[in-house]
Amino acid sequence: MTELSQATAQNTRKDAYQSASSRLTRSSLLIWNATLAVMFAVAAAIPWASNGLSFWFYLLQWVTLATAVNLVAGLVGYLPFGFVAFFGIGSYAAAVLTQFHGVLAGWSICGAAMAGTVLALLFAPTMRLSGVFFSIVSLSLSIVLKSLVSILPEHVAGGSSGVTITAIKDPSLAYYLMVALCLVSLSIATLIAVTPYGLRLKAIRDDAGAAAMIGIDVTRLRLSVWLLSATIASTCGGIEALYSSVIDPSASFNMLISAKAIIYAALGGLGTVMGPLLGALLMSVVDELIWARFPVANLFILGALISLTVLAMPKGLIGSLLDRHPRFRRWLF
Amino acid sequence: MKRRQFLTLSGRAGLLAAAANAAPALLTRRAAAQTRSSIRIGMSISSTGPFAHDAQSGSRAIKMWLDDANRQGGLLHRGRRLPIELLIRDDRSDKQLVPRVYESLINDDKIDLVLGPYGSTLTAAAAAVTERYDVFMMGWAVAADTVFQQGYRFIVNGGTTPISRVPDVPVQVLKDVGGRVVSTIAVDEPYSEALAGLIKIAAEKRGLRIGTMEKYQRGARDFTISLQKAAAAGTDLLCITSYDSDMIAMLRQMKENDINFPAIFSGFSQNSSILALGADAIGLWGQFNIDPRVHYPVTRGADAAGFLKAYRATYPGGPDPDINTAVAYAGTTVLGAVIEQAADLSAAALKRAALDLSGKLTVLSGTYAIDETGQQTGFNILVLQNTADGRDVIAPASVATAKPRYPMPTWAERA
């Protein structure tokens, strides 16, 4: 790289940092951090305050998955329909380590995270593709992985019957692990949003060629966010396996997991930090309200609501709000 | 005060405090039992998703049992007839929704006990919740033995023949008629694969040889190579443990390529889709759990003939009853007996009653028996063989209506 281009790159980074930090005021960040702190304090008290632990557990799971999928879909522009592969491999890693090898819960979750990272590295070459081609390959790989897990011998991964975890019977432990993971994933998303790293990712999403021209290492940044997202998803899968205590290939590699994470993130607003949180929160609450009241029509109603919301707000709740009221940009991100 | 005195006093105070805390709870429970006006049972049914069809088949029988019991004023519990309130929620065949459903039933709807969801995975997910809250669960569609190997205390299988017991009957028929080689074709899914593995074990236990064990991905359509390999291995009994649609494709490919087996067994052989093949379905061995000609000495509920008659009267023009309809009726009939036998509706009392009834209760699909884990050890499947004018029960020998036609007709003989 010539001296001129190095200087240009340095200036670009400096400008980017100033742009990122000036866009959000210190007070808006403080409010956001305070909101997160209150939310997680409430979440930590749930096991004492509420009987329905499952609702809260899965709410946090969807917030985490929507945030993780948003990192690759919203910030880099890849739509990973096979995202469930990371969730599934994490489930299996945690279940197999816990049940077949007697590994403690904490270490089995570390194993789940590592499994996701390794799988993301193996899938990394797919990032050469873009648009629909990436989505198709990602989907195919998750199907291949599901089949692979199914044909493994029973003593290795439970075969197609899956694994029932009996070594750990403490859902509260899994719940708190999920609270921690959710907090970590939102913190990572916030950090990305307020640092130049996030701006560079958005530059790549908007025009990878132009981003490379101004000195952004496109491949390295894409890979880093891909690994981050996959590791969060696989950790999430591992914790879910410990919570539900039963996994099988169909449930762990269920395409609905990818679809719901993408829908929740998109409904809230792809590319924003608050969007996936808001989308997952809103849809989980709506879902909770309708499934008990409409035993037969609940999925129909949910589908209709999602369709109407997307039609009315194609950029999601946060994105559409920012389009109409740009002055909120300081507070919503 | 000396340390010993302090500890003694503290211990007594602690005991008093514990008694004071426990007393209202005990009194409340006793009062609740005396003022109880109904028995509240919760369950989830899959209205959508991969289990929806089977779960709905079961739910029709559960509704029949419920209506029948409530017509008689409910179940006789502690000397009083109490109507049953059945609270049904949709689980969308989703393992992640099941814990929420059962938590909600326990905490919000205050049910007394639950019926399990459809399928082993969903039942295991529900059991993790019911065990945490000490709630009794009657499983009706839980074939996997692994669910009962986890140390769960309050789950009982009152409806289904465990998957481990299914292969024994057809494999024994083969041995009895002089066959020696068993092959399997399974789709790459839990039940199918597990059944294929158990068929292998059952065959080897009886000194029979395994020809081939083929496995395919869901969605595959060409089975010719697998069928030819099985034929080349000298297979006497081909066990197809996958879907009826795949079985139809296999039968067509057997016919096109003139591949013949002396016996073919599948759980779907008596499905209407297979019977619609006409002559091509003759001779197939299938599995069911009830038959109007098989009369077990039923001590509770309707026998098979009575149940089928009542089903057709309740659902005129509706779907035919299938294996899930029968297991659901068996499971709920057993549940009724357990509730009537139990000293109270606590999980421990219900499990005790379920164990006490083991071997003493006969329902439409046989004599109910369970082991300490709650797994079913009594019910056996019936093996049926399609004939030109219906079907024969060919096993178990004690209830068979005809001897097996072995070998079954070749494709040339059917033409």
Contacts between the chains, C-beta under 8 A, distances in Angstrom:
chain1	res1	chain2	res2	distance
A	51	B	103	6.8
A	51	B	106	7.7
A	51	B	107	3.7
A	51	B	108	8.0
A	52	B	100	7.2
A	52	B	103	5.1
A	52	B	104	6.4
A	52	B	107	5.9
A	52	B	108	7.5
A	53	B	103	6.8
A	54	B	99	4.1
A	54	B	100	4.2
A	54	B	103	4.9
A	54	B	129	7.2
A	55	B	100	5.5
A	55	B	103	7.5
A	55	B	104	8.0
A	58	B	96	5.8
A	58	B	100	6.6
A	61	B	96	7.9
A	147	B	188	6.4
A	147	B	217	6.3
A	150	B	188	5.1
A	150	B	189	7.6
A	150	B	193	7.6
A	151	B	188	6.6
A	151	B	215	7.2
A	154	B	197	7.8
A	159	B	190	7.7
A	159	B	193	6.2
A	159	B	194	7.4
A	159	B	197	7.9
A	160	B	188	6.1
A	160	B	189	5.6
A	160	B	190	4.5
A	160	B	192	7.6
A	160	B	193	4.4
A	160	B	194	7.2
A	161	B	120	7.9
A	161	B	144	6.4
A	161	B	146	6.6
A	161	B	190	4.4
A	161	B	193	7.2
A	161	B	194	5.1
A	162	B	121	6.7
A	162	B	190	6.5
A	164	B	124	5.4
A	164	B	146	5.5
A	164	B	147	6.8
A	164	B	150	5.4
A	166	B	150	4.4
A	166	B	151	6.0
A	169	B	128	7.7
A	169	B	131	7.8
A	169	B	132	7.8
A	171	B	128	7.4
A	171	B	132	6.7
A	240	B	96	7.4
A	243	B	99	7.9
A	244	B	95	6.2
A	244	B	96	6.9
A	244	B	99	6.3
A	244	B	125	5.3
A	244	B	128	6.5
A	245	B	124	7.3
A	245	B	125	7.6
A	245	B	128	4.5
A	246	B	95	6.9
A	246	B	121	6.0
A	246	B	124	4.0
A	246	B	125	5.3
A	246	B	128	7.0
A	248	B	121	5.3
A	248	B	190	5.7
A	249	B	190	7.7
A	250	B	50	7.3
A	250	B	121	7.5
A	250	B	189	7.3
A	250	B	190	7.4
A	251	B	95	4.2
A	251	B	96	7.8
A	251	B	121	6.0
A	254	B	94	7.8
A	256	B	94	7.4
A	288	B	100	7.8
A	291	B	89	7.3
A	291	B	90	6.2
A	291	B	92	7.9
A	291	B	97	7.5
A	292	B	89	6.3
A	292	B	104	6.7
A	295	B	47	6.5
A	295	B	88	6.6
A	295	B	89	6.3
A	295	B	90	4.6
A	296	B	47	5.5
A	296	B	90	7.0
A	298	B	90	6.2
A	299	B	47	7.9
A	299	B	48	5.4
A	299	B	92	6.5
